[in-house]
Amino acid sequence: MIGLRRSGKTILLSQIRDIILERAQKAEGKVYLEMLSRGYEVKVGKLDSQEVDFVCYKGRQRIYIQVAYLLMENCIDREFGNLEKIDDNYPKYVISGDLVDLSRKGIIHCNMIDFLLGRGRTL
């Protein structure tokens, strides 16, 4: 078993992965509920074999959203890449707990807290 030892306890890497996945699911749930509370119809998007977390509609407005608990090096390209493949001019956002602005190629990166509080470059 691969694990980390801290304060006399062994934390298995699979446990760490499970914790991160659980927090990511909670983050998605918060974004989903927030967009509903802002009056959007929220659907899961599909592009070929890839998924876009949310496609949000309000009248003629459309917004694409990817959600990540944290944007680690190995997932940045996946989160932004799914949105980069969408060839239209509707706004595209990646929302995460990261404090550093990682916006790129017209896709806006929002901090989760700023998004929920409606601050900064949010929706």
C-alpha positions as CSV (number, residue, x, y, z in Angstrom):
1,M,0.0,0.0,0.0
2,I,1.2,3.4,-0.8
3,G,0.6,6.0,1.9
4,L,1.8,9.0,3.7
5,R,2.7,8.9,7.4
6,R,1.8,11.9,9.6
7,S,1.3,12.1,13.3
8,G,1.4,8.4,13.8
9,K,-1.3,7.7,11.2
10,T,-1.0,6.4,7.7
11,I,-3.1,8.1,5.1
12,L,-3.5,6.0,2.0
13,L,-3.2,7.7,-1.3
14,S,-6.6,6.2,-2.3
15,Q,-8.1,7.9,0.8
16,I,-6.7,11.2,-0.4
17,R,-8.1,10.7,-3.9
18,D,-11.5,9.9,-2.4
19,I,-11.4,13.1,-0.3
20,I,-10.6,15.2,-3.3
21,L,-13.3,13.5,-5.4
22,E,-15.9,14.1,-2.6
23,R,-14.9,17.8,-2.4
24,A,-15.1,18.1,-6.2
25,Q,-18.6,16.6,-6.2
26,K,-19.7,19.1,-3.4
27,A,-18.2,22.0,-5.4
28,E,-20.2,20.9,-8.5
29,G,-23.3,20.7,-6.4
30,K,-22.8,24.2,-5.0
31,V,-22.3,25.6,-8.5
32,Y,-25.4,23.8,-9.8
33,L,-27.6,25.1,-7.0
34,E,-26.2,28.6,-7.3
35,M,-26.9,28.7,-11.1
36,L,-30.5,27.5,-10.4
37,S,-30.9,30.3,-7.8
38,R,-29.8,32.8,-10.4
39,G,-32.6,31.7,-12.6
40,Y,-30.7,29.5,-15.1
41,E,-31.8,26.2,-16.5
42,V,-28.9,23.9,-15.9
43,K,-27.9,20.8,-18.0
44,V,-24.9,18.6,-18.3
45,G,-23.1,19.1,-21.6
46,K,-21.6,16.5,-23.9
47,L,-19.0,17.1,-26.6
48,D,-18.0,13.9,-28.4
49,S,-16.8,11.7,-25.6
50,Q,-16.0,14.5,-23.3
51,E,-18.3,16.1,-20.7
52,V,-18.9,19.8,-19.9
53,D,-20.0,20.0,-16.3
54,F,-22.8,22.5,-16.9
55,V,-24.5,24.3,-19.8
56,C,-26.7,27.0,-18.3
57,Y,-29.5,28.7,-20.1
58,K,-31.5,31.8,-19.3
59,G,-33.6,33.1,-22.3
60,R,-31.1,33.5,-25.1
61,Q,-28.1,33.4,-22.8
62,R,-25.9,30.3,-22.7
63,I,-23.0,29.8,-20.3
64,Y,-20.6,26.8,-20.2
65,I,-19.1,25.9,-16.8
66,Q,-16.4,23.4,-15.7
67,V,-16.0,22.9,-11.9
68,A,-12.9,21.6,-10.1
69,Y,-12.1,21.5,-6.4
70,L,-8.5,22.6,-7.2
71,L,-6.8,22.8,-10.6
72,M,-3.8,20.6,-10.2
73,E,-1.2,20.4,-12.9
74,N,-2.5,17.2,-14.3
75,C,-6.1,18.4,-14.7
76,I,-5.8,22.0,-16.0
77,D,-5.6,21.0,-19.6
78,R,-8.6,18.7,-19.2
79,E,-10.8,21.3,-17.5
80,F,-9.9,24.1,-20.0
81,G,-9.5,21.8,-22.9
82,N,-13.2,20.6,-22.9
83,L,-14.3,24.2,-23.1
84,E,-11.7,25.2,-25.8
85,K,-13.2,22.6,-28.1
86,I,-16.6,24.3,-28.1
87,D,-16.6,26.5,-31.2
88,D,-19.1,29.3,-30.3
89,N,-18.9,32.7,-28.7
90,Y,-20.9,32.0,-25.5
91,P,-19.1,32.6,-22.2
92,K,-17.0,29.8,-20.8
93,Y,-15.9,29.5,-17.2
94,V,-13.8,27.3,-15.0
95,I,-14.7,27.6,-11.3
96,S,-12.3,26.2,-8.7
97,G,-10.9,26.9,-5.2
98,D,-7.7,28.2,-6.6
99,L,-6.8,31.8,-5.7
100,V,-4.5,32.4,-8.7
101,D,-6.3,33.5,-11.9
102,L,-5.6,30.8,-14.5
103,S,-7.8,32.3,-17.3
104,R,-6.7,31.4,-20.8
105,K,-7.9,31.5,-24.4
106,G,-11.0,33.5,-23.6
107,I,-12.1,31.1,-20.8
108,I,-12.5,32.9,-17.5
109,H,-11.2,31.2,-14.3
110,C,-13.2,32.1,-11.2
111,N,-12.5,31.4,-7.6
112,M,-15.3,29.5,-6.0
113,I,-15.8,31.9,-3.2
114,D,-15.8,34.9,-5.5
115,F,-18.3,33.1,-7.7
116,L,-20.7,32.4,-4.8
117,L,-20.4,35.9,-3.5
118,G,-20.8,37.5,-7.0
119,R,-17.5,39.3,-6.8
120,G,-14.9,40.0,-9.4
121,R,-15.0,38.3,-12.9
122,T,-18.0,36.2,-12.1
123,L,-21.1,35.2,-14.0
